[in-house]
Amino acid sequence: MKRAIGALLIAALAVLIAPRPPSPGDRQTGDPALAQAVRQAAQDGRHRGLSVALIENGQVRTAGIGTKEGEIPVDAATPYEIGSVAKAMTGMLLADSGIDPRTRVRELLPHVRWDDPAVGDATLEELSSHRAGLPRDRVTPRLLLGGYLMNLTGRSPYGETSPQGMLDNAAAVSAGEKGEVSYSNLGAALLGQALAAGTGTSYPQLLKSRLLDPLGMTATVIIEPDDPLPAGHATGFRANGLVMDPWRDHGYGPAGGAVWSTAADLAKLVKATMEGSAPGSSATTPRFTETSTRKVGYGWFTSDHGKQVTWHNGGTGGFRAFVGFDRAAGRGVVVLGNTDTTVDPIGLRLLGADPSGREPGPPIVQILVTLVLVVSPALSLLPSRRGLDRRTTASDLLWSVLMLMTAWAVGSWEVLPPVIWALGVGLLAYAAIVPWRRLPYDRGRPWRWASVAVPVALIVLYALL
């Protein structure tokens, strides 16, 4: 009985540190009617904060629901990472540059030594429409490890990749078959850096002088490693509540690395682009077919969602973004969110479009993995108690603790009740309450204590990261 009561008390305490999935709550700013429309469009989605701008009949309305972090509400001036929305702006720079879109990238970057000449032979037009055959990213052990650690710790998988680092990555990959649309972060980043080289400037300066300044977009910036984050910025979260670090891979700025903006600023872009007055607005013209319902221009996609919607979305570790418009109806939208839950369906609903196919289903596999990580520690410890020594029992317990820490970080707590994690802690406590004094010492060889040292080291490393 005492053992069960002790386990229940530990489970109750674990509730205090259980995962906290996001919820917008009742905080809102801006236009009340638009804020209510955003709540309806979100359909109780897994969002913490949403900043929205709606353009109708030449007028812009803005609203925010939820919070940046803590209890501070978001609004139209809250900066978010916008991710790949920057690709649409890079496409506009190409359309406005005066450089022949059929120019090969090696002509603008003659100093780069390409491992595969086909990459250097890609045209600017192919890069902007994802038809150059480039992979999505250059896959390296560092990137794979970074992606794994991002899920556990929230750190960016890209580090602080500079423009030269990005060019080195592009020079090291091989091109596949050209002509088919195959989404590539690397290709879009290469396009932007090539345009900057062709105009004798840096990409941030090119973006500012040719697009941001003409549109009065003063809140859109690319953050370099030593730069402070924009004042009043939102904090990014995983949908399960894990805080995510900002991305500072400014070399990938043309593709969306380290780019921040606000709903109010992006509304200027969408409004002017929809009206055709923005520099390079012809980039939105559909030029190449991806599927029967989707075409691509220079960085912009046009899809059939019951109506023709021109759009681009974006996503980083803890942010999601969507910009789009229905030119025929004269309606445009910007949706920015500070979790990694898609906002595409919200934007499409606000445009009066059908979001079918853009809404993710329940993450069945991730749910099952979460349950296994929560329950298996206790189950694996129960049958191993009797007759074992202190070292083996301690090793089992430490590995079980590590599994619960992993479950906290990567679990589907946006779907599963977080109290399940606390119950898992209680089950582990119940299984771990053993008569330690009666357990024998392991007097075997010292190297066997590695089974204790390894999980201790991993737990400490995880806590430090």
MARZA-589837 format. One record per residue (C-alpha): x negated, y negated, z; residue number from 1. Coordinates in pm, whole numbers. Last residue first. Example, Ala and Ser with C-alpha at 12.3 -4.5 7.8 and 13.67 -1.06 7.14 Angstrom:
! residues 2
+--------+--------+--------+-----+
!      x !      y !      z ! num !
+--------+--------+--------+-----+
!  -1367 !    106 !    714 !   2 !
!  -1230 !    450 !    780 !   1 !
+--------+--------+--------+-----+
***
This chain:
! residues 465
+--------+--------+--------+-----+
!      x !      y !      z ! num !
+--------+--------+--------+-----+
!  -2140 !  -2076 !  -2439 ! 465 !
!  -2265 !  -2059 !  -2081 ! 464 !
!  -1979 !  -1831 !  -1970 ! 463 !
!  -2034 !  -1600 !  -2268 ! 462 !
!  -2403 !  -1580 !  -2192 ! 461 !
!  -2334 !  -1497 !  -1825 ! 460 !
!  -2082 !  -1229 !  -1920 ! 459 !
!  -2318 !  -1086 !  -2181 ! 458 !
!  -2607 !  -1072 !  -1936 ! 457 !
!  -2394 !   -899 !  -1673 ! 456 !
!  -2267 !   -656 !  -1939 ! 455 !
!  -2628 !   -565 !  -2029 ! 454 !
!  -2766 !   -546 !  -1674 ! 453 !
!  -2518 !   -283 !  -1554 ! 452 !
!  -2573 !    -23 !  -1829 ! 451 !
!  -2938 !   -131 !  -1821 ! 450 !
!  -2945 !     23 !  -1474 ! 449 !
!  -3018 !    354 !  -1645 ! 448 !
!  -3364 !    223 !  -1722 ! 447 !
!  -3451 !    266 !  -1352 ! 446 !
!  -3450 !    649 !  -1368 ! 445 !
!  -3211 !    832 !  -1144 ! 444 !
!  -3140 !    755 !   -781 ! 443 !
!  -2780 !    658 !   -847 ! 442 !
!  -2646 !    564 !   -506 ! 441 !
!  -2354 !    766 !   -375 ! 440 !
!  -2001 !    630 !   -344 ! 439 !
!  -1860 !    646 !      6 ! 438 !
!  -1941 !    286 !     87 ! 437 !
!  -1775 !    173 !   -236 ! 436 !
!  -1437 !    318 !   -136 ! 435 !
!  -1260 !    199 !   -452 ! 434 !
!  -1052 !   -107 !   -540 ! 433 !
!  -1144 !   -123 !   -907 ! 432 !
!   -827 !     40 !  -1042 ! 431 !
!   -602 !   -201 !   -854 ! 430 !
!   -818 !   -497 !   -956 ! 429 !
!   -803 !   -384 !  -1318 ! 428 !
!   -427 !   -362 !  -1300 ! 427 !
!   -412 !   -710 !  -1149 ! 426 !
!   -632 !   -853 !  -1423 ! 425 !
!   -407 !   -690 !  -1682 ! 424 !
!   -108 !   -844 !  -1506 ! 423 !
!   -273 !  -1184 !  -1544 ! 422 !
!   -319 !  -1119 !  -1915 ! 421 !
!     45 !  -1018 !  -1949 ! 420 !
!    137 !  -1346 !  -1780 ! 419 !
!     18 !  -1512 !  -2102 ! 418 !
!    349 !  -1411 !  -2266 ! 417 !
!    264 !  -1274 !  -2613 ! 416 !
!    318 !  -1490 !  -2923 ! 415 !
!     93 !  -1795 !  -2877 ! 414 !
!   -108 !  -1575 !  -2644 ! 413 !
!   -231 !  -1370 !  -2939 ! 412 !
!   -561 !  -1283 !  -2771 ! 411 !
!   -900 !  -1415 !  -2879 ! 410 !
!  -1033 !  -1600 !  -2574 ! 409 !
!   -842 !  -1439 !  -2287 ! 408 !
!   -878 !  -1093 !  -2444 ! 407 !
!  -1253 !  -1145 !  -2461 ! 406 !
!  -1264 !  -1232 !  -2093 ! 405 !
!  -1055 !   -921 !  -2022 ! 404 !
!  -1301 !   -708 !  -2218 ! 403 !
!  -1595 !   -857 !  -2028 ! 402 !
!  -1426 !   -773 !  -1698 ! 401 !
!  -1385 !   -413 !  -1816 ! 400 !
!  -1754 !   -396 !  -1909 ! 399 !
!  -1836 !   -517 !  -1560 ! 398 !
!  -1609 !   -261 !  -1393 ! 397 !
!  -1744 !     32 !  -1590 ! 396 !
!  -2102 !    -70 !  -1509 ! 395 !
!  -2021 !   -110 !  -1140 ! 394 !
!  -1865 !    237 !  -1133 ! 393 !
!  -2164 !    387 !  -1309 ! 392 !
!  -2412 !    217 !  -1074 ! 391 !
!  -2216 !    300 !   -760 ! 390 !
!  -2204 !    673 !   -826 ! 389 !
!  -1922 !    879 !   -965 ! 388 !
!  -1727 !   1156 !   -790 ! 387 !
!  -1385 !   1005 !   -848 ! 386 !
!  -1373 !    667 !  -1013 ! 385 !
!  -1383 !    750 !  -1386 ! 384 !
!  -1013 !    835 !  -1434 ! 383 !
!   -900 !    486 !  -1327 ! 382 !
!  -1165 !    276 !  -1500 ! 381 !
!  -1063 !    342 !  -1860 ! 380 !
!   -698 !    271 !  -1786 ! 379 !
!   -782 !    -52 !  -1608 ! 378 !
!  -1000 !   -182 !  -1889 ! 377 !
!   -760 !    -45 !  -2156 ! 376 !
!   -465 !   -266 !  -2067 ! 375 !
!   -577 !   -616 !  -2164 ! 374 !
!   -804 !   -539 !  -2458 ! 373 !
!   -553 !   -287 !  -2598 ! 372 !
!   -269 !   -539 !  -2566 ! 371 !
!   -472 !   -804 !  -2748 ! 370 !
!   -568 !   -564 !  -3026 ! 369 !
!   -201 !   -475 !  -3075 ! 368 !
!   -104 !   -842 !  -3096 ! 367 !
!   -389 !   -911 !  -3339 ! 366 !
!   -271 !   -629 !  -3565 ! 365 !
!     90 !   -751 !  -3558 ! 364 !
!     11 !  -1116 !  -3625 ! 363 !
!    377 !  -1220 !  -3670 ! 362 !
!    442 !  -1347 !  -4021 ! 361 !
!    280 !  -1659 !  -4161 ! 360 !
!    497 !  -1921 !  -4328 ! 359 !
!    383 !  -2044 !  -4669 ! 358 !
!    563 !  -1778 !  -4875 ! 357 !
!    897 !  -1949 !  -4839 ! 356 !
!    849 !  -2317 !  -4755 ! 355 !
!   1139 !  -2433 !  -4978 ! 354 !
!   1119 !  -2806 !  -5044 ! 353 !
!   1313 !  -3094 !  -4888 ! 352 !
!    992 !  -3295 !  -4855 ! 351 !
!   1020 !  -3271 !  -4476 ! 350 !
!   1061 !  -2896 !  -4519 ! 349 !
!    741 !  -2879 !  -4725 ! 348 !
!    540 !  -3072 !  -4469 ! 347 !
!    660 !  -2856 !  -4182 ! 346 !
!    595 !  -2537 !  -4379 ! 345 !
!    233 !  -2650 !  -4446 ! 344 !
!    158 !  -2719 !  -4079 ! 343 !
!    -38 !  -2398 !  -4023 ! 342 !
!   -132 !  -2311 !  -3665 ! 341 !
!   -499 !  -2382 !  -3588 ! 340 !
!   -399 !  -2646 !  -3333 ! 339 !
!   -434 !  -3023 !  -3345 ! 338 !
!   -178 !  -3097 !  -3616 ! 337 !
!   -163 !  -3346 !  -3901 ! 336 !
!    134 !  -3378 !  -4139 ! 335 !
!    138 !  -3631 !  -4424 ! 334 !
!    440 !  -3660 !  -4653 ! 333 !
!    557 !  -3798 !  -4983 ! 332 !
!    894 !  -3872 !  -5142 ! 331 !
!    968 !  -4045 !  -5470 ! 330 !
!   1208 !  -3770 !  -5574 ! 329 !
!   1033 !  -3700 !  -5905 ! 328 !
!    691 !  -3752 !  -5746 ! 327 !
!    745 !  -3485 !  -5484 ! 326 !
!    451 !  -3542 !  -5254 ! 325 !
!    189 !  -3369 !  -5049 ! 324 !
!    -57 !  -3394 !  -4764 ! 323 !
!   -104 !  -3113 !  -4514 ! 322 !
!   -341 !  -3079 !  -4218 ! 321 !
!   -448 !  -2820 !  -3961 ! 320 !
!   -687 !  -2856 !  -3668 ! 319 !
!   -870 !  -2638 !  -3415 ! 318 !
!  -1143 !  -2459 !  -3608 ! 317 !
!  -1089 !  -2644 !  -3935 ! 316 !
!   -794 !  -2642 !  -4174 ! 315 !
!   -677 !  -2842 !  -4468 ! 314 !
!   -386 !  -2866 !  -4708 ! 313 !
!   -345 !  -3007 !  -5055 ! 312 !
!    -35 !  -3110 !  -5242 ! 311 !
!    170 !  -3178 !  -5551 ! 310 !
!    522 !  -3043 !  -5504 ! 309 !
!    745 !  -2951 !  -5797 ! 308 !
!   1088 !  -2849 !  -5673 ! 307 !
!   1229 !  -2517 !  -5554 ! 306 !
!    884 !  -2470 !  -5410 ! 305 !
!    702 !  -2473 !  -5745 ! 304 !
!    340 !  -2566 !  -5684 ! 303 !
!    101 !  -2841 !  -5790 ! 302 !
!   -251 !  -2822 !  -5648 ! 301 !
!   -496 !  -3111 !  -5617 ! 300 !
!   -877 !  -3085 !  -5635 ! 299 !
!   -899 !  -3198 !  -5996 ! 298 !
!   -585 !  -3036 !  -6133 ! 297 !
!   -446 !  -2701 !  -6024 ! 296 !
!   -137 !  -2502 !  -6115 ! 295 !
!     95 !  -2283 !  -5908 ! 294 !
!    420 !  -2099 !  -5976 ! 293 !
!    318 !  -1858 !  -6253 ! 292 !
!    -25 !  -1833 !  -6097 ! 291 !
!   -354 !  -2023 !  -6118 ! 290 !
!   -286 !  -2229 !  -6429 ! 289 !
!   -515 !  -2516 !  -6522 ! 288 !
!   -461 !  -2887 !  -6588 ! 287 !
!   -198 !  -3009 !  -6343 ! 286 !
!   -232 !  -3390 !  -6314 ! 285 !
!   -324 !  -3477 !  -5954 ! 284 !
!   -670 !  -3597 !  -6057 ! 283 !
!   -491 !  -3874 !  -6250 ! 282 !
!   -486 !  -4061 !  -5917 ! 281 !
!   -855 !  -4141 !  -5967 ! 280 !
!   -835 !  -4477 !  -5794 ! 279 !
!   -489 !  -4504 !  -5637 ! 278 !
!   -215 !  -4684 !  -5835 ! 277 !
!    -37 !  -4376 !  -5971 ! 276 !
!    270 !  -4420 !  -5745 ! 275 !
!    218 !  -4076 !  -5591 ! 274 !
!   -150 !  -4152 !  -5547 ! 273 !
!    -78 !  -4489 !  -5384 ! 272 !
!    171 !  -4339 !  -5138 ! 271 !
!    -40 !  -4032 !  -5062 ! 270 !
!   -358 !  -4231 !  -4997 ! 269 !
!   -188 !  -4497 !  -4783 ! 268 !
!    -11 !  -4218 !  -4590 ! 267 !
!   -356 !  -4071 !  -4527 ! 266 !
!   -446 !  -4376 !  -4319 ! 265 !
!   -124 !  -4371 !  -4114 ! 264 !
!   -151 !  -3996 !  -4051 ! 263 !
!   -506 !  -4041 !  -3928 ! 262 !
!   -847 !  -3935 !  -4057 ! 261 !
!  -1153 !  -3728 !  -3974 ! 260 !
!  -1399 !  -3546 !  -4203 ! 259 !
!  -1669 !  -3327 !  -4043 ! 258 !
!  -1660 !  -3068 !  -4325 ! 257 !
!  -1375 !  -3111 !  -4570 ! 256 !
!  -1502 !  -2999 !  -4911 ! 255 !
!  -1673 !  -3330 !  -4997 ! 254 !
!  -1798 !  -3344 !  -4635 ! 253 !
!  -1981 !  -3011 !  -4664 ! 252 !
!  -2312 !  -3179 !  -4587 ! 251 !
!  -2135 !  -3327 !  -4287 ! 250 !
!  -2118 !  -2991 !  -4110 ! 249 !
!  -2021 !  -3160 !  -3782 ! 248 !
!  -1714 !  -2957 !  -3682 ! 247 !
!  -1546 !  -3048 !  -3356 ! 246 !
!  -1547 !  -2782 !  -3082 ! 245 !
!  -1234 !  -2576 !  -3024 ! 244 !
!  -1041 !  -2550 !  -2697 ! 243 !
!   -876 !  -2207 !  -2658 ! 242 !
!   -496 !  -2237 !  -2613 ! 241 !
!   -373 !  -1930 !  -2804 ! 240 !
!   -296 !  -2139 !  -3113 ! 239 !
!   -662 !  -2241 !  -3115 ! 238 !
!   -714 !  -2596 !  -3006 ! 237 !
!   -852 !  -2923 !  -3143 ! 236 !
!   -878 !  -3239 !  -2933 ! 235 !
!   -714 !  -3549 !  -3076 ! 234 !
!   -920 !  -3861 !  -3133 ! 233 !
!   -870 !  -4185 !  -2939 ! 232 !
!  -1193 !  -4336 !  -3066 ! 231 !
!  -1347 !  -4145 !  -3355 ! 230 !
!  -1613 !  -3893 !  -3248 ! 229 !
!  -1954 !  -4037 !  -3176 ! 228 !
!  -2216 !  -4002 !  -3448 ! 227 !
!  -2534 !  -3804 !  -3384 ! 226 !
!  -2441 !  -3502 !  -3596 ! 225 !
!  -2274 !  -3698 !  -3878 ! 224 !
!  -1901 !  -3766 !  -3879 ! 223 !
!  -1731 !  -3839 !  -4211 ! 222 !
!  -1474 !  -4116 !  -4176 ! 221 !
!  -1112 !  -4208 !  -4253 ! 220 !
!   -977 !  -4480 !  -4022 ! 219 !
!  -1040 !  -4780 !  -4251 ! 218 !
!   -831 !  -4659 !  -4542 ! 217 !
!   -766 !  -4996 !  -4707 ! 216 !
!   -690 !  -4832 !  -5041 ! 215 !
!   -977 !  -4998 !  -5229 ! 214 !
!  -1205 !  -4935 !  -4928 ! 213 !
!  -1129 !  -4563 !  -4903 ! 212 !
!  -1156 !  -4471 !  -5270 ! 211 !
!  -1462 !  -4592 !  -5460 ! 210 !
!  -1668 !  -4763 !  -5189 ! 209 !
!  -1591 !  -4531 !  -4901 ! 208 !
!  -1607 !  -4205 !  -5091 ! 207 !
!  -1932 !  -4305 !  -5260 ! 206 !
!  -2080 !  -4415 !  -4928 ! 205 !
!  -1987 !  -4085 !  -4762 ! 204 !
!  -2124 !  -3892 !  -5065 ! 203 !
!  -2458 !  -4065 !  -5067 ! 202 !
!  -2564 !  -4296 !  -5352 ! 201 !
!  -2721 !  -4294 !  -5696 ! 200 !
!  -2404 !  -4246 !  -5900 ! 199 !
!  -2500 !  -3905 !  -6036 ! 198 !
!  -2640 !  -3801 !  -5699 ! 197 !
!  -2307 !  -3883 !  -5531 ! 196 !
!  -2114 !  -3696 !  -5801 ! 195 !
!  -2344 !  -3394 !  -5755 ! 194 !
!  -2293 !  -3404 !  -5377 ! 193 !
!  -1918 !  -3410 !  -5422 ! 192 !
!  -1912 !  -3126 !  -5676 ! 191 !
!  -2141 !  -2911 !  -5462 ! 190 !
!  -1904 !  -2951 !  -5167 ! 189 !
!  -1609 !  -2848 !  -5385 ! 188 !
!  -1796 !  -2544 !  -5513 ! 187 !
!  -1910 !  -2432 !  -5169 ! 186 !
!  -1560 !  -2455 !  -5028 ! 185 !
!  -1447 !  -2226 !  -5310 ! 184 !
!  -1095 !  -2115 !  -5403 ! 183 !
!  -1092 !  -1876 !  -5698 ! 182 !
!   -906 !  -2003 !  -6005 ! 181 !
!  -1012 !  -1785 !  -6299 ! 180 !
!  -1227 !  -1944 !  -6572 ! 179 !
!  -1569 !  -1827 !  -6465 ! 178 !
!  -1666 !  -1473 !  -6369 ! 177 !
!  -1896 !  -1458 !  -6071 ! 176 !
!  -2164 !  -1705 !  -5978 ! 175 !
!  -2459 !  -1610 !  -5763 ! 174 !
!  -2557 !  -1783 !  -5440 ! 173 !
!  -2891 !  -1929 !  -5327 ! 172 !
!  -2874 !  -2269 !  -5495 ! 171 !
!  -2537 !  -2341 !  -5336 ! 170 !
!  -2673 !  -2264 !  -4990 ! 169 !
!  -2978 !  -2483 !  -5047 ! 168 !
!  -2747 !  -2760 !  -5169 ! 167 !
!  -2547 !  -2735 !  -4845 ! 166 !
!  -2864 !  -2750 !  -4638 ! 165 !
!  -2971 !  -3057 !  -4832 ! 164 !
!  -2637 !  -3224 !  -4761 ! 163 !
!  -2678 !  -3135 !  -4392 ! 162 !
!  -2529 !  -2835 !  -4211 ! 161 !
!  -2469 !  -2924 !  -3845 ! 160 !
!  -2338 !  -2587 !  -3727 ! 159 !
!  -2118 !  -2403 !  -3975 ! 158 !
!  -1952 !  -2153 !  -3740 ! 157 !
!  -1820 !  -2433 !  -3516 ! 156 !
!  -1796 !  -2334 !  -3150 ! 155 !
!  -1463 !  -2234 !  -2998 ! 154 !
!  -1617 !  -1981 !  -2759 ! 153 !
!  -1484 !  -1637 !  -2847 ! 152 !
!  -1333 !  -1688 !  -3192 ! 151 !
!  -1609 !  -1932 !  -3286 ! 150 !
!  -1869 !  -1678 !  -3170 ! 149 !
!  -1757 !  -1432 !  -3437 ! 148 !
!  -1753 !  -1697 !  -3708 ! 147 !
!  -2098 !  -1816 !  -3603 ! 146 !
!  -2233 !  -1461 !  -3615 ! 145 !
!  -2103 !  -1422 !  -3969 ! 144 !
!  -2238 !  -1765 !  -4065 ! 143 !
!  -2581 !  -1686 !  -3919 ! 142 !
!  -2592 !  -1347 !  -4088 ! 141 !
!  -2528 !  -1524 !  -4419 ! 140 !
!  -2223 !  -1551 !  -4644 ! 139 !
!  -2251 !  -1846 !  -4880 ! 138 !
!  -1898 !  -1977 !  -4889 ! 137 !
!  -1585 !  -1935 !  -5105 ! 136 !
!  -1792 !  -1770 !  -5375 ! 135 !
!  -1863 !  -1962 !  -5697 ! 134 !
!  -1694 !  -1850 !  -6019 ! 133 !
!  -1676 !  -2203 !  -6158 ! 132 !
!  -1295 !  -2212 !  -6176 ! 131 !
!  -1222 !  -2377 !  -5841 ! 130 !
!  -1054 !  -2674 !  -6016 ! 129 !
!  -1306 !  -2936 !  -5903 ! 128 !
!  -1601 !  -2703 !  -5967 ! 127 !
!  -1487 !  -2618 !  -6318 ! 126 !
!  -1436 !  -2986 !  -6402 ! 125 !
!  -1781 !  -3074 !  -6270 ! 124 !
!  -1925 !  -2811 !  -6502 ! 123 !
!  -2103 !  -2499 !  -6383 ! 122 !
!  -2442 !  -2450 !  -6553 ! 121 !
!  -2630 !  -2487 !  -6224 ! 120 !
!  -2433 !  -2195 !  -6085 ! 119 !
!  -2492 !  -1992 !  -6401 ! 118 !
!  -2868 !  -2041 !  -6358 ! 117 !
!  -2855 !  -1800 !  -6058 ! 116 !
!  -3134 !  -1860 !  -5808 ! 115 !
!  -3091 !  -2229 !  -5887 ! 114 !
!  -3383 !  -2465 !  -5833 ! 113 !
!  -3238 !  -2806 !  -5744 ! 112 !
!  -3439 !  -3108 !  -5862 ! 111 !
!  -3222 !  -3165 !  -6171 ! 110 !
!  -2908 !  -3235 !  -5965 ! 109 !
!  -2694 !  -3444 !  -6200 ! 108 !
!  -2778 !  -3242 !  -6513 ! 107 !
!  -2775 !  -2922 !  -6308 ! 106 !
!  -2406 !  -2985 !  -6232 ! 105 !
!  -2307 !  -2954 !  -6595 ! 104 !
!  -2112 !  -3247 !  -6736 ! 103 !
!  -1774 !  -3136 !  -6873 ! 102 !
!  -1595 !  -3379 !  -6640 ! 101 !
!  -1770 !  -3665 !  -6830 ! 100 !
!  -1872 !  -3918 !  -6565 !  99 !
!  -1648 !  -4225 !  -6549 !  98 !
!  -1625 !  -4172 !  -6175 !  97 !
!  -1251 !  -4219 !  -6124 !  96 !
!  -1140 !  -3864 !  -6210 !  95 !
!  -1439 !  -3721 !  -6023 !  94 !
!  -1370 !  -3939 !  -5719 !  93 !
!  -1009 !  -3821 !  -5730 !  92 !
!  -1124 !  -3461 !  -5711 !  91 !
!  -1333 !  -3551 !  -5406 !  90 !
!  -1019 !  -3699 !  -5248 !  89 !
!   -830 !  -3374 !  -5304 !  88 !
!  -1120 !  -3179 !  -5158 !  87 !
!  -1102 !  -3402 !  -4847 !  86 !
!   -766 !  -3242 !  -4767 !  85 !
!   -994 !  -2945 !  -4704 !  84 !
!  -1053 !  -3024 !  -4339 !  83 !
!   -844 !  -3304 !  -4191 !  82 !
!  -1008 !  -3337 !  -3850 !  81 !
!   -767 !  -3553 !  -3653 !  80 !
!   -764 !  -3923 !  -3558 !  79 !
!   -457 !  -4058 !  -3371 !  78 !
!   -323 !  -4375 !  -3537 !  77 !
!     14 !  -4223 !  -3637 !  76 !
!     78 !  -4112 !  -3280 !  75 !
!    -31 !  -3847 !  -3033 !  74 !
!     72 !  -3850 !  -2669 !  73 !
!   -179 !  -3834 !  -2380 !  72 !
!    -56 !  -3574 !  -2129 !  71 !
!   -347 !  -3332 !  -2134 !  70 !
!   -496 !  -3325 !  -2480 !  69 !
!   -387 !  -3503 !  -2797 !  68 !
!    -22 !  -3458 !  -2705 !  67 !
!    317 !  -3366 !  -2844 !  66 !
!    527 !  -3537 !  -3109 !  65 !
!    419 !  -3820 !  -3333 !  64 !
!    609 !  -4040 !  -3576 !  63 !
!    556 !  -4248 !  -3887 !  62 !
!    775 !  -4413 !  -4148 !  61 !
!    636 !  -4543 !  -4477 !  60 !
!    849 !  -4723 !  -4738 !  59 !
!    810 !  -4698 !  -5116 !  58 !
!   1140 !  -4521 !  -5162 !  57 !
!   1042 !  -4257 !  -4908 !  56 !
!    698 !  -4194 !  -4755 !  55 !
!    694 !  -3981 !  -4440 !  54 !
!    400 !  -3996 !  -4201 !  53 !
!    347 !  -3731 !  -3935 !  52 !
!    132 !  -3677 !  -3627 !  51 !
!    177 !  -3338 !  -3461 !  50 !
!     43 !  -3235 !  -3118 !  49 !
!     33 !  -2904 !  -2935 !  48 !
!    173 !  -2673 !  -3201 !  47 !
!    284 !  -2310 !  -3194 !  46 !
!    606 !  -2354 !  -3387 !  45 !
!    938 !  -2435 !  -3220 !  44 !
!   1103 !  -2471 !  -3560 !  43 !
!    839 !  -2719 !  -3680 !  42 !
!   1090 !  -2867 !  -3925 !  41 !
!   1339 !  -2931 !  -3644 !  40 !
!   1076 !  -3094 !  -3427 !  39 !
!    959 !  -3302 !  -3725 !  38 !
!   1316 !  -3415 !  -3795 !  37 !
!   1346 !  -3526 !  -3432 !  36 !
!   1027 !  -3728 !  -3462 !  35 !
!   1158 !  -3877 !  -3787 !  34 !
!   1476 !  -3994 !  -3614 !  33 !
!   1280 !  -4134 !  -3319 !  32 !
!   1038 !  -4337 !  -3538 !  31 !
!    713 !  -4375 !  -3346 !  30 !
!    604 !  -4173 !  -3045 !  29 !
!    695 !  -3842 !  -2884 !  28 !
!    635 !  -3645 !  -2564 !  27 !
!    897 !  -3378 !  -2491 !  26 !
!    675 !  -3072 !  -2495 !  25 !
!    452 !  -3016 !  -2797 !  24 !
!    359 !  -2664 !  -2684 !  23 !
!     19 !  -2502 !  -2688 !  22 !
!    -73 !  -2162 !  -2544 !  21 !
!   -226 !  -2178 !  -2194 !  20 !
!   -437 !  -1869 !  -2127 !  19 !
!   -431 !  -1741 !  -1765 !  18 !
!   -637 !  -1932 !  -1508 !  17 !
!   -360 !  -1995 !  -1253 !  16 !
!   -187 !  -1668 !  -1343 !  15 !
!   -503 !  -1491 !  -1226 !  14 !
!   -418 !  -1591 !   -868 !  13 !
!    -92 !  -1395 !   -890 !  12 !
!   -276 !  -1098 !  -1041 !  11 !
!   -523 !  -1108 !   -750 !  10 !
!   -236 !  -1112 !   -503 !   9 !
!    -70 !   -820 !   -680 !   8 !
!   -395 !   -618 !   -669 !   7 !
!   -429 !   -679 !   -297 !   6 !
!    -69 !   -572 !   -236 !   5 !
!   -128 !   -252 !   -435 !   4 !
!   -444 !   -170 !   -238 !   3 !
!   -277 !   -244 !     93 !   2 !
!      0 !      0 !      0 !   1 !
+--------+--------+--------+-----+
***
